[in-house]
């Protein structure tokens, strides 16, 4: 069986992929924006993990909608959730099994239970969250067992997740002050460097 895992190049999506390997042929799927090179970290991390990967470009209208949500609400949640839902919808057109690295404490991105049921029923797919039952401390312990990773500030663009692309686009359109108003300060991402062989 094949599964497509939403992949940012960070430890959570990498750990989710590793946990799925005994049961599935895993392929990593990174979503990027047409105007920005936001997938390079994920490509490097996929190589380090030894897993096949692909980059999928969001349609321009989806980016416009996500940016509009950021500006209208003044918070990243709705824009990030919009991109997450769209990524799963796109993957559902070619895959029966979809997964991501969302964990128990995550608030964003997150599918509601009704959203999950709708996706699975409409698209006849299975949505899997391998980390949903784990807390952050356990995930960090497991990730350290399976891979080397670094933690960097979001402003350094270390990952290939939705937030990095939105930050870049918003900064280009409205300046750094707009990014600082909408996104939390001192936010970090992880970036996978090497997979450990156990």
N, C-alpha and C positions, 0 to 999 in steps of 0.2 A: 504494500500500500504506500502511496505517496502523500506527503503533507507539505504544504507551503507555509513557512513561518515568516511572519513580518519581522524583519531584521534591521536593527539600527547599527550594529557593530558593537553594541554594549553588552555588559555581562548578563543582563536579564534575558534578552532574546537569545543570546548564545547558550545560556544554561538551559532554557526551554528547548532549544534545538537538540542539545546533547541528551536531555532526558527523553526525548521522543525517538532517538535513534534505535533503541532495541525493538521498536514496534513499527517504524515507518522508514521509507526512503525520504530523507529530509532534503528539501530545497529551500534556500533562503531567498526572500523577496524583499527588496529595499525599494521604497518609493521616494522619488526625488521630484524636484521642480525643474521645468524646462530651462529656466534662465540661470540656474545656479548649480554649481558642482557640489552637490550635497551627498553623493553616494560613495565617495572615495574611501572614507573610513570603513564603511560596511564591506566594500570589496576587499580591502586589506584584511579585515577581521575574518571574512569568509575563507580566504586563503589560509589564514592561520589555523582555522578550525578544520580545514580540509573538507569543506562542504560546498556543493555547487550553489551558485547564486545568480540572481538576475536583478536588473534594475528596471523598474516600471515608472514611467513619467506620468504624474498627475495631469489631468486636463486643465487648461488654463482657467476654465470657469470654476473648478473646484478650489483652486488657489484664491481666486477673487472672492468666493463665498467665505472661505476661512479667514482671509484678511478682513473682510467686512465684519465678521463676527468678533474678531479681536478688537477692532476699533469701536464697534457699537457697544460691547459689554465692558471693555476696559480690562478684561481678564483673558488668559489664554485657554481656559477650559473648553469653551464651546467650539473654538476654532480647531483645537487639537482633536476633540472628539469627532468633529465633522470629517477631518482627514482620516482618522482611524476607521470610521464607518465606511468611508469611500474605498479605502484600501481593501477592506474585507469584502466589500461588494465586487470590486474588480477581480480579486482572487477567486471569488466564488463562481466566476464564469468559466474557469478552467480547472478547478481543483475540487475534489470532494471533501478533503480534509484541510482545514485552515487552523493556524495556531498563532499565538503571539506570546510575548514575555510579560504580560500584565500580571501583577502580583496582588496579594491580599490587601495591602495598604494603599494601593494605587487609587487615586481619584481621577487621574487623567493619564492617558486615554482610557476610557472605560465604556463598555457596552452595558446597557441596562438589561436585566433579565428579559423584559419584553422585546428589546432590540435583538437579543440573541435568538429568542424563539422565532421572531419574524424572519431574520436572516436564514436560519436553518430551515424553516418551513417553506419560505418563498423560493430559495435557491437549492433546496435539497442537499445541503452540505452539513458537515459536522464542524463545529467551532470548539477548539481545544485550548484551554489555559493551563498548561502544566504547572505553573507557579502559583496558581490561585489559592492554594491551601497553605503556602509557606509565608512566614514573616520575613522581614528584611534581614534580620540577623542570621537566620538559617540560610537564606539565599546567598548572602555574602560568604558564609562558611563553605557552602557547596561550590560556589563559583571559584573560590580560592583553591579548592581541591582539584578542579578541572581545568583551570586556565590562569594565565597571568593577564592582569588588566591594570590600567591606570585610571585614576579619577582626575578629571580636569574641569575647570570652569566652563560653563556653557559658552561664554564669550570667546573661547578659544576654538569653538566649533569642532570638538573632538569626535562627535558621533554623527551618524547619518539619520537621525530621527526627524520626526515632523517638526519639532520645535526649532531645530537649527535652521531649517529652510524658512520657516515663518519669521524667525528673528532677522534673517538676512533680507528677506523681501520687505519686511516692515521698516527696517533701517534704511533701505534704499529709497523707499517711498516717503517716509515721514521723519527720518532721522533717529539718532541714538536715544534722544529723550523719549520718543514714543515707545521704543523697546523697553527702556527703563521703567516707564509708567505701567506697562502691561505685564511684563514678565518679572518673576521674582528675582531679587538680587541674590548674589552668592549661590546660584543654582549650579549643580554639577552634573556631569555625564561620565559614564565609564566608556573605555575603549579597550577592546580585546587585543592583546599583543601576541599571545602564544597559547596554544592548547597543550596541556600537560598530558602525557601518556601514562595512564595508570595501569 
